[in-house]
Amino acid sequence: MSKDINVQSYAYTAESGIIPYTSVPNLLKEAAIECPDRNAYIFWTVSGERSSITYSELYTKSEQFAKGLATLEYVRGSIIAIETRNTPDWLICTFGIQMAGFVPLHFAFSKPTGEDIIRILNNVDKCAAVIADSSNIEICKQLVDNLEGSKTIESSQIPTLKNIIFMNEKHERFHGHNDLVVKGLSATVILPIISADDICAIFLTSGSTGMPKVIPFTHRKMLIDGFKWVKLMELEPGELFLDYFPFGWQASYPITVLISKATQVTFTDLTVFTSIDEINKLTLIALENEKCSSAVLLSPGICSLINNVNTDCKAFPLKVICTLGLPVDSSCARIIGSKANKFAVAYGCTEMGLVSAISVKSALDYESYAVGNPVEALK
């Protein structure tokens, strides 16, 4: 065997740099101390309304939610299913779940009866609560046996279920997440120490071969992938980047922001758009208004930007435009030039985390459906 450590096979790319042995809540706390008044996230609605949340506000409210959640006395390690939404409320709930020593399971309702999530939660066991958007209250009613009594519910369909919590909603029967934030202000709760080896989150596969599979990731694994994303996107502290993919997807989980201490610009609900042109219209507005340095976009959106030669956006050229998920045609690399200095593609996110990536400075260097090289430290 060669002793030349500089010789690397295609099957292994050596790790560079040191990844801290810590947890996501600890990263959020560090960012809140280092840059408290910097926006962590900026949100755009389909109608063009803008809102934001700073690192300090995000940490404070997440901690308060965690303490309020802890008063419900779930067993440590309990699973709390949370419906994916790109909103401040979702971030507060997700980070709060982790701070309290519980595990968020990220999902989206696909059936009005809720039968899809019922099957999944019975398979994972230990699901103590469901957190959902208030627009889905009728679906959530299908999860419980009745609507009478206290906020502690009974469910014969999910026997371990104790509570349903709605993001930003007050209801006489259910908890609202803001109720728990307020309760956390006065709660005499000592939050547990979260290890890098604890489960950070549980993700679901697409379910294309049947029922979605549940994929747990530790905090350590999320940090490893997050550092890879920061490197691929070339993010620097204080920069703004656009990534409108759902927060509850492993590829766009809110870890990249905490590592880079940058600001993520996102859209509150990608599913309400009816066409790529609608998405691109808001994309251009957000890129220009926020002065973004890079972006993660749908590959059809990239192709549309290429074909629209009259696109006028003062943010162009971006440092990097990245897409993910599926291998893409080489035509997407023609975004390099007037709209981006680099084009990047990332693969294999849900089941194994970020597996391979490719980043090029010239369209000539990208072949159709190229998957690049294994990311650092991947065997």
Backbone hydrogen bonds in HBPLUS format (Angstrom, degrees):
<---DONOR---> <-ACCEPTOR-->    atom                        ^
c    i                          cat <-CA-CA->   ^        H-A-AA   ^      H-
h    n   atom  resd res      DA  || num        DHA   H-A  angle D-A-AA Bond
n    s   type  num  typ     dist DA aas  dist angle  dist       angle   num
A0007-VAL N   A0004-ASP O   3.08 MM   3  5.73 166.1  2.10 118.7 123.2     1
A0012-TYR N   A0009-SER O   3.32 MM   3  5.55 166.7  2.34 106.5 110.4     2
A0377-ALA N   A0013-THR O   2.50 MM 364  5.51 153.9  1.57 164.1 169.3     3
A0027-LEU N   A0023-SER O   3.08 MM   4  6.42 150.4  2.17 146.9 155.2     4
A0027-LEU N   A0024-VAL O   3.07 MM   3  5.07 116.9  2.48  97.3 112.8     5
A0028-LEU N   A0024-VAL O   3.00 MM   4  6.33 157.6  2.05 156.4 162.4     6
A0029-LYS N   A0025-PRO O   2.99 MM   4  6.25 155.4  2.05 146.0 152.4     7
A0030-GLU N   A0026-ASN O   2.95 MM   4  6.20 159.9  2.00 148.7 153.8     8
A0031-ALA N   A0027-LEU O   2.98 MM   4  6.21 159.6  2.02 150.7 155.8     9
A0032-ALA N   A0028-LEU O   2.94 MM   4  6.13 153.4  2.01 146.6 154.1    10
A0033-ILE N   A0029-LYS O   3.06 MM   4  6.32 141.2  2.22 144.7 154.5    11
A0034-GLU N   A0030-GLU O   2.90 MM   4  6.10 161.7  1.94 150.8 156.3    12
A0035-CYS N   A0031-ALA O   2.84 MM   4  5.72 167.9  1.85 150.4 154.0    13
A0038-ARG N   A0035-CYS O   3.24 MM   3  5.55 159.9  2.28 111.6 117.7    14
A0056-SER N   A0036-PRO O   3.08 MM  20  4.42 160.0  2.12 131.9 128.0    15
A0055-TYR N   A0038-ARG O   3.02 MM  17  6.16 148.5  2.12 170.0 172.4    16
A0040-ALA N   A0053-ILE O   2.87 MM  13  6.03 156.4  1.92 143.2 149.7    17
A0264-GLN N   A0040-ALA O   3.06 MM 224  6.42 161.1  2.10 149.3 144.0    18
A0041-TYR N   A0053-ILE O   3.36 MM  12  5.65 164.4  2.38 153.8 158.1    19
A0053-ILE N   A0041-TYR O   3.08 MM  12  5.65 150.6  2.17 154.3 157.0    20
A0042-ILE N   A0264-GLN O   2.86 MM 222  6.24 152.1  1.93 155.6 157.9    21
A0266-THR N   A0042-ILE O   2.90 MM 224  6.30 158.0  1.95 167.4 174.7    22
A0043-PHE N   A0051-SER O   2.74 MM   8  5.19 165.4  1.76 147.9 153.1    23
A0051-SER N   A0043-PHE O   2.97 MM   8  5.19 148.8  2.07 143.0 150.6    24
A0044-TRP N   A0266-THR O   2.94 MM 222  6.26 147.9  2.04 151.3 161.7    25
A0268-THR N   A0044-TRP O   3.02 MM 224  6.10 154.9  2.08 146.7 151.1    26
A0045-THR N   A0049-GLU O   2.93 MM   4  5.24 153.3  2.00 145.0 153.5    27
A0048-GLY N   A0045-THR O   2.94 MM   3  5.22 162.6  1.97 112.1 116.8    28
A0058-LEU N   A0054-THR O   2.93 MM   4  6.06 160.2  1.97 149.0 155.0    29
A0059-TYR N   A0055-TYR O   2.98 MM   4  6.16 162.3  2.02 149.5 153.7    30
A0060-THR N   A0056-SER O   2.96 MM   4  6.09 170.8  1.97 153.8 156.8    31
A0061-LYS N   A0057-GLU O   3.02 MM   4  6.06 172.6  2.02 151.0 153.5    32
A0062-SER N   A0058-LEU O   3.02 MM   4  5.96 151.3  2.10 139.7 148.3    33
A0063-GLU N   A0059-TYR O   2.91 MM   4  6.07 158.6  1.96 151.6 156.9    34
A0064-GLN N   A0060-THR O   3.01 MM   4  6.26 157.2  2.06 146.7 153.3    35
A0065-PHE N   A0061-LYS O   2.86 MM   4  6.05 157.2  1.92 145.0 151.4    36
A0066-ALA N   A0062-SER O   2.88 MM   4  6.08 154.9  1.94 144.8 152.1    37
A0067-LYS N   A0063-GLU O   3.02 MM   4  6.31 156.8  2.07 148.7 153.7    38
A0068-GLY N   A0064-GLN O   2.99 MM   4  6.25 157.4  2.04 147.5 154.0    39
A0069-LEU N   A0065-PHE O   2.78 MM   4  5.96 155.2  1.84 151.9 159.3    40
A0070-ALA N   A0066-ALA O   2.87 MM   4  6.05 146.7  1.98 142.7 152.1    41
A0071-THR N   A0068-GLY O   3.25 MM   3  5.43 140.0  2.42  97.9 108.3    42
A0072-LEU N   A0069-LEU O   3.02 MM   3  5.61 160.4  2.06 115.0 121.3    43
A0073-GLU N   A0070-ALA O   3.07 MM   3  5.55 163.7  2.09 113.6 118.3    44
A0078-SER N   A0075-VAL O   2.95 MM   3  5.63 143.9  2.08 147.2 147.8    45
A0077-GLY N   A0101-GLY O   2.91 MM  24  6.01 150.6  2.00 145.7 155.3    46
A0103-VAL N   A0078-SER O   2.93 MM  25  6.14 163.7  1.95 159.0 160.1    47
A0079-ILE N   A0126-LYS O   2.88 MM  47  5.74 162.3  1.92 141.0 145.1    48
A0128-ALA N   A0079-ILE O   2.88 MM  49  6.02 142.5  2.02 153.8 164.6    49
A0080-ILE N   A0103-VAL O   2.86 MM  23  5.99 165.1  1.88 151.3 153.6    50
A0105-LEU N   A0080-ILE O   2.97 MM  25  5.98 155.1  2.03 130.9 133.1    51
A0081-ALA N   A0129-ALA O   3.01 MM  48  6.37 141.1  2.17 165.8 156.8    52
A0131-ILE N   A0081-ALA O   2.68 MM  50  6.09 163.3  1.71 163.0 168.9    53
A0082-ILE N   A0105-LEU O   2.82 MM  23  5.96 161.4  1.85 151.5 156.1    54
A0107-PHE N   A0082-ILE O   3.26 MM  25  6.29 159.4  2.31 137.7 140.3    55
A0083-GLU N   A0131-ILE O   2.84 MM  48  6.24 162.0  1.87 163.4 167.9    56
A0084-THR N   A0107-PHE O   2.81 MM  23  5.83 157.6  1.86 166.8 170.7    57
A0091-LEU N   A0087-THR O   3.32 MM   4  6.67 160.8  2.36 149.0 153.3    58
A0092-ILE N   A0088-PRO O   2.96 MM   4  6.23 165.3  1.99 157.3 160.9    59
A0093-CYS N   A0089-ASP O   2.93 MM   4  6.14 162.5  1.96 152.1 156.8    60
A0094-THR N   A0090-TRP O   2.85 MM   4  5.98 166.8  1.87 154.1 158.2    61
A0095-PHE N   A0091-LEU O   2.95 MM   4  6.04 175.4  1.95 157.0 158.1    62
A0096-GLY N   A0092-ILE O   2.94 MM   4  5.82 147.7  2.05 135.7 145.9    63
A0097-ILE N   A0093-CYS O   2.83 MM   4  5.99 153.6  1.90 149.2 155.3    64
A0098-GLN N   A0094-THR O   3.22 MM   4  6.52 161.1  2.26 148.2 152.3    65
A0099-MET N   A0095-PHE O   2.91 MM   4  6.17 157.9  1.96 148.9 155.4    66
A0100-ALA N   A0096-GLY O   3.02 MM   4  6.18 146.7  2.13 147.0 154.8    67
A0102-PHE N   A0097-ILE O   3.03 MM   5  5.32 156.6  2.08 163.4 156.3    68
A0101-GLY N   A0098-GLN O   3.10 MM   3  5.29 160.3  2.14 107.6 113.6    69
A0202-ILE N   A0104-PRO O   2.88 MM  98  6.24 151.0  1.97 158.5 163.2    70
A0106-HIS N   A0202-ILE O   3.00 MM  96  6.31 161.9  2.03 175.5 169.6    71
A0114-GLY N   A0111-LYS O   3.07 MM   3  5.48 155.7  2.13 112.6 120.0    72
A0118-ILE N   A0114-GLY O   3.06 MM   4  6.27 152.0  2.15 151.9 160.7    73
A0119-ARG N   A0115-GLU O   3.16 MM   4  6.29 161.2  2.20 144.5 147.2    74
A0120-ILE N   A0116-ASP O   3.31 MM   4  6.55 161.1  2.34 142.5 147.6    75
A0121-LEU N   A0117-ILE O   2.92 MM   4  6.03 169.1  1.93 152.5 155.2    76
A0122-ASN N   A0118-ILE O   3.08 MM   4  6.18 149.5  2.18 145.5 153.2    77
A0123-ASN N   A0119-ARG O   3.17 MM   4  6.34 140.6  2.33 139.1 149.1    78
A0123-ASN N   A0120-ILE O   3.10 MM   3  5.18 126.4  2.40  95.9 110.0    79
A0124-VAL N   A0120-ILE O   3.11 MM   4  6.47 146.8  2.22 149.1 157.8    80
A0125-ASP N   A0121-LEU O   3.15 MM   4  6.12 144.6  2.28 137.5 145.9    81
A0162-LYS N   A0128-ALA O   2.76 MM  34  5.33 168.8  1.77 134.8 138.2    82
A0163-ASN N   A0128-ALA O   3.29 MM  35  6.76 147.5  2.40 146.7 155.3    83
A0130-VAL N   A0163-ASN O   3.13 MM  33  6.59 148.3  2.24 144.6 153.3    84
A0165-ILE N   A0130-VAL O   2.80 MM  35  6.15 167.5  1.82 160.2 164.4    85
A0132-ALA N   A0165-ILE O   2.95 MM  33  6.47 150.9  2.03 158.7 167.6    86
A0167-MET N   A0132-ALA O   2.98 MM  35  6.14 158.9  2.02 148.3 154.4    87
A0136-ASN N   A0133-ASP O   2.97 MM   3  5.77 166.7  1.99 124.6 129.0    88
A0137-ILE N   A0134-SER O   3.31 MM   3  5.37 143.5  2.45 118.0 113.1    89
A0140-CYS N   A0136-ASN O   3.09 MM   4  6.39 160.8  2.12 151.1 156.7    90
A0141-LYS N   A0137-ILE O   3.01 MM   4  6.25 136.7  2.20 141.5 152.3    91
A0142-GLN N   A0139-ILE O   2.92 MM   3  5.42 146.1  2.04 109.4 119.6    92
A0143-LEU N   A0140-CYS O   2.98 MM   3  5.32 157.1  2.03 108.8 116.3    93
A0145-ASP N   A0154-GLU O   2.99 MM   9  6.02 168.6  2.01 157.1 155.9    94
A0153-ILE N   A0162-LYS O   3.06 MM   9  5.52 151.2  2.14 140.9 143.8    95
A0161-LEU N   A0158-ILE O   2.92 MM   3  5.57 164.1  1.95 128.5 133.8    96
A0166-PHE N   A0175-HIS O   2.85 MM   9  6.35 158.9  1.89 149.7 153.3    97
A0177-HIS N   A0166-PHE O   2.83 MM  11  5.94 151.6  1.91 150.9 150.6    98
A0179-ASP N   A0176-GLY O   2.97 MM   3  5.22 131.0  2.22 103.0 116.4    99
A0181-VAL N   A0177-HIS O   3.04 MM   4  6.40 144.2  2.17 142.0 152.7   100
A0182-VAL N   A0178-ASN O   2.99 MM   4  6.21 162.9  2.02 150.0 152.8   101
A0183-LYS N   A0179-ASP O   2.92 MM   4  6.13 155.0  1.98 140.7 148.6   102
A0184-GLY N   A0180-LEU O   2.86 MM   4  5.93 143.2  2.00 138.4 147.5   103
A0185-LEU N   A0182-VAL O   3.10 MM   3  5.39 146.7  2.21 104.3 113.8   104
A0186-SER N   A0183-LYS O   3.34 MM   3  5.95 143.3  2.48 111.4 118.2   105
A0198-ASP N   A0195-SER O   3.15 MM   3  5.27 163.1  2.18 104.9 110.2   106
A0220-ARG N   A0196-ALA O   2.78 MM  24  4.87 144.4  1.91 155.4 143.3   107
A0219-HIS N   A0198-ASP O   3.11 MM  21  6.26 146.3  2.23 169.3 173.9   108
A0200-CYS N   A0217-PHE O   2.75 MM  17  5.80 152.0  1.83 140.4 149.9   109
A0201-ALA N   A0217-PHE O   3.32 MM  16  5.67 157.5  2.37 149.9 155.4   110
A0217-PHE N   A0201-ALA O   2.95 MM  16  5.67 157.5  2.00 169.8 175.3   111
A0203-PHE N   A0215-ILE O   2.86 MM  12  5.03 169.4  1.87 136.5 138.0   112
A0215-ILE N   A0203-PHE O   2.71 MM  12  5.03 163.1  1.74 153.3 157.1   113
A0205-THR N   A0213-LYS O   2.99 MM   8  5.32 151.2  2.07 144.6 153.2   114
A0210-GLY N   A0207-GLY O   3.09 MM   3  5.07 164.4  2.11 111.8 112.7   115
A0222-MET N   A0218-THR O   3.01 MM   4  6.32 158.2  2.06 149.2 155.2   116
A0223-LEU N   A0219-HIS O   2.94 MM   4  6.19 153.7  2.01 150.7 157.6   117
A0224-ILE N   A0220-ARG O   2.99 MM   4  6.28 158.1  2.04 150.5 156.5   118
A0225-ASP N   A0221-LYS O   3.07 MM   4  6.34 168.4  2.09 153.3 155.1   119
A0226-GLY N   A0222-MET O   2.82 MM   4  5.95 150.5  1.91 141.6 151.2   120
A0227-PHE N   A0223-LEU O   2.94 MM   4  6.15 157.9  1.98 155.4 158.2   121
A0228-LYS N   A0224-ILE O   3.31 MM   4  6.59 147.9  2.42 140.0 148.4   122
A0229-TRP N   A0225-ASP O   2.99 MM   4  6.36 151.4  2.08 149.7 157.3   123
A0230-VAL N   A0226-GLY O   2.99 MM   4  6.29 159.7  2.03 151.0 156.2   124
A0231-LYS N   A0227-PHE O   3.10 MM   4  6.27 156.4  2.16 142.3 148.0   125
A0232-LEU N   A0228-LYS O   2.93 MM   4  6.15 160.0  1.97 148.1 153.9   126
A0233-MET N   A0229-TRP O   2.88 MM   4  6.03 158.2  1.93 154.0 159.2   127
A0234-GLU N   A0230-VAL O   2.86 MM   4  5.75 113.1  2.32 131.8 148.2   128
A0235-LEU N   A0230-VAL O   3.12 MM   5  5.37 156.2  2.18 146.3 152.2   129
A0234-GLU N   A0231-LYS O   3.19 MM   3  4.88 143.4  2.33  92.0 102.8   130
A0239-GLU N   A0236-GLU O   3.11 MM   3  5.67 164.6  2.14 136.4 139.4   131
A0238-GLY N   A0261-LYS O   3.00 MM  23  6.29 160.3  2.04 124.0 127.9   132
A0263-THR N   A0239-GLU O   2.76 MM  24  6.09 153.1  1.83 163.5 169.3   133
A0293-SER N   A0240-LEU O   2.76 MM  53  5.99 161.3  1.80 176.1 169.4   134
A0241-PHE N   A0263-THR O   2.99 MM  22  6.44 154.7  2.06 163.2 169.8   135
A0265-VAL N   A0241-PHE O   2.75 MM  24  5.90 165.5  1.77 158.1 159.6   136
A0242-LEU N   A0294-SER O   3.05 MM  52  6.49 159.0  2.10 146.2 147.0   137
A0296-VAL N   A0242-LEU O   2.75 MM  54  6.20 148.9  1.84 155.8 166.7   138
A0243-ASP N   A0265-VAL O   2.96 MM  22  6.21 165.0  1.99 174.7 173.9   139
A0249-TRP N   A0246-PRO O   3.16 MM   3  5.69 166.6  2.18 118.4 120.5   140
A0252-SER N   A0249-TRP O   3.14 MM   3  5.51 140.6  2.31 107.0 117.1   141
A0255-ILE N   A0253-TYR O   2.65 MM   2  5.61 142.6  1.79 108.5  97.2   142
A0259-ILE N   A0255-ILE O   3.08 MM   4  6.34 155.9  2.14 154.6 160.8   143
A0260-SER N   A0256-THR O   3.02 MM   4  6.12 167.9  2.03 151.1 154.7   144
A0261-LYS N   A0257-VAL O   2.71 MM   4  5.40 138.3  1.88 145.8 156.6   145
A0273-PHE N   A0270-LEU O   3.46 MM   3  6.06 161.3  2.50 112.4 117.1   146
A0279-ILE N   A0275-SER O   3.24 MM   4  6.63 158.5  2.29 145.0 150.3   147
A0280-ASN N   A0276-ILE O   2.84 MM   4  6.08 165.6  1.86 156.8 160.7   148
A0281-LYS N   A0277-ASP O   2.92 MM   4  6.05 146.2  2.04 141.5 150.4   149
A0282-LEU N   A0278-GLU O   3.29 MM   4  6.61 163.1  2.32 150.9 152.5   150
A0283-THR N   A0279-ILE O   2.85 MM   4  6.04 150.3  1.94 146.5 156.5   151
A0284-LEU N   A0280-ASN O   2.92 MM   4  6.08 162.8  1.95 151.4 152.6   152
A0285-ILE N   A0281-LYS O   3.29 MM   4  6.52 156.5  2.35 139.8 146.2   153
A0286-ALA N   A0282-LEU O   2.86 MM   4  6.04 167.5  1.88 155.2 158.3   154
A0287-LEU N   A0283-THR O   2.86 MM   4  6.00 167.2  1.88 154.8 158.8   155
A0288-GLU N   A0284-LEU O   3.11 MM   4  6.13 164.9  2.13 143.9 147.9   156
A0289-ASN N   A0285-ILE O   2.93 MM   4  5.99 168.9  1.94 153.0 156.7   157
A0290-GLU N   A0286-ALA O   2.95 MM   4  5.79 158.9  1.99 147.5 153.0   158
A0291-LYS N   A0287-LEU O   2.98 MM   4  5.64 117.0  2.39 129.2 142.6   159
A0292-CYS N   A0287-LEU O   3.17 MM   5  5.16 154.9  2.23 138.1 145.5   160
A0291-LYS N   A0288-GLU O   3.35 MM   3  5.06 143.6  2.49  91.7 101.8   161
A0319-LYS N   A0293-SER O   2.70 MM  26  5.75 156.5  1.75 164.8 168.6   162
A0295-ALA N   A0320-VAL O   3.07 MM  25  6.55 150.1  2.16 152.2 161.3   163
A0322-CYS N   A0295-ALA O   2.86 MM  27  6.24 164.8  1.88 156.5 161.7   164
A0297-LEU N   A0322-CYS O   2.82 MM  25  6.23 154.0  1.89 170.6 173.8   165
A0301-GLY N   A0298-LEU O   3.00 MM   3  5.15 122.6  2.34 100.8 116.0   166
A0302-ILE N   A0298-LEU O   3.06 MM   4  6.48 145.4  2.18 148.7 159.1   167
A0303-CYS N   A0299-SER O   3.06 MM   4  6.35 162.7  2.09 152.7 156.3   168
A0304-SER N   A0300-PRO O   2.98 MM   4  6.18 151.3  2.07 140.8 148.8   169
A0305-LEU N   A0301-GLY O   3.00 MM   4  6.26 152.6  2.08 143.2 150.1   170
A0306-ILE N   A0302-ILE O   2.99 MM   4  6.32 150.9  2.08 148.9 157.1   171
A0307-ASN N   A0303-CYS O   3.00 MM   4  6.26 160.9  2.04 150.4 154.8   172
A0308-ASN N   A0304-SER O   3.00 MM   4  6.12 136.2  2.19 142.5 153.7   173
A0311-THR N   A0308-ASN O   3.21 MM   3  5.73 160.1  2.25 119.5 120.0   174
A0316-PHE N   A0313-CYS O   3.18 MM   3  5.86 157.6  2.23 118.0 123.3   175
A0318-LEU N   A0339-LYS O   2.97 MM  21  6.14 163.1  2.00 128.3 122.8   176
A0341-ASN N   A0318-LEU O   2.82 MM  23  6.24 148.1  1.92 162.9 172.8   177
A0321-ILE N   A0342-LYS O   3.10 MM  21  6.41 153.3  2.18 144.6 150.6   178
A0344-ALA N   A0321-ILE O   3.02 MM  23  6.27 158.1  2.07 143.6 146.5   179
A0323-THR N   A0344-ALA O   2.98 MM  21  6.48 146.9  2.09 147.0 154.8   180
A0346-ALA N   A0323-THR O   3.12 MM  23  6.62 146.8  2.24 144.2 154.1   181
A0325-GLY N   A0346-ALA O   3.18 MM  21  6.65 136.9  2.38 150.0 162.4   182
A0369-TYR N   A0328-VAL O   2.80 MM  41  4.92 164.5  1.82 146.8 145.4   183
A0332-CYS N   A0329-ASP O   3.14 MM   3  6.07 160.8  2.18 125.4 128.5   184
A0333-ALA N   A0330-SER O   3.01 MM   3  5.53 143.5  2.15 112.1 121.4   185
A0334-ARG N   A0331-SER O   3.08 MM   3  5.59 160.8  2.12 111.8 117.9   186
A0335-ILE N   A0332-CYS O   3.13 MM   3  6.04 154.0  2.21 122.8 125.4   187
A0336-ILE N   A0333-ALA O   3.09 MM   3  5.97 172.0  2.09 122.5 124.9   188
A0337-GLY N   A0340-ALA O   2.77 MM   3  5.60 160.9  1.80 160.0 159.7   189
A0343-PHE N   A0360-VAL O   3.02 MM  17  5.50 156.2  2.07 152.0 159.6   190
A0360-VAL N   A0343-PHE O   2.92 MM  17  5.50 162.8  1.95 154.4 158.1   191
A0345-VAL N   A0358-ILE O   2.90 MM  13  5.45 151.6  1.99 153.0 161.9   192
A0358-ILE N   A0345-VAL O   2.98 MM  13  5.45 151.0  2.07 152.2 160.2   193
A0347-TYR N   A0356-SER O   2.98 MM   9  5.47 154.5  2.05 165.9 163.1   194
A0355-VAL N   A0347-TYR O   3.05 MM   8  5.96 167.1  2.07 158.4 161.1   195
A0353-GLY N   A0349-CYS O   2.83 MM   4  4.09 129.4  2.08 119.2 125.9   196
A0375-VAL N   A0355-VAL O   2.94 MM  20  5.83 163.1  1.97 141.3 141.6   197
A0357-ALA N   A0373-ASN O   3.18 MM  16  5.93 153.2  2.26 156.8 157.9   198
A0373-ASN N   A0357-ALA O   3.24 MM  16  5.93 141.5  2.40 154.0 143.1   199
A0365-ASP N   A0362-SER O   2.96 MM   3  5.46 156.2  2.02 113.1 120.5   200
A0366-TYR N   A0363-ALA O   3.25 MM   3  5.55 167.5  2.27 110.2 113.3   201
A0370-ALA N   A0367-GLU O   3.12 MM   3  5.50 141.5  2.28 144.4 136.6   202
A0378-LEU N   A0375-VAL O   3.21 MM   3  5.83 149.8  2.31 142.6 140.7   203
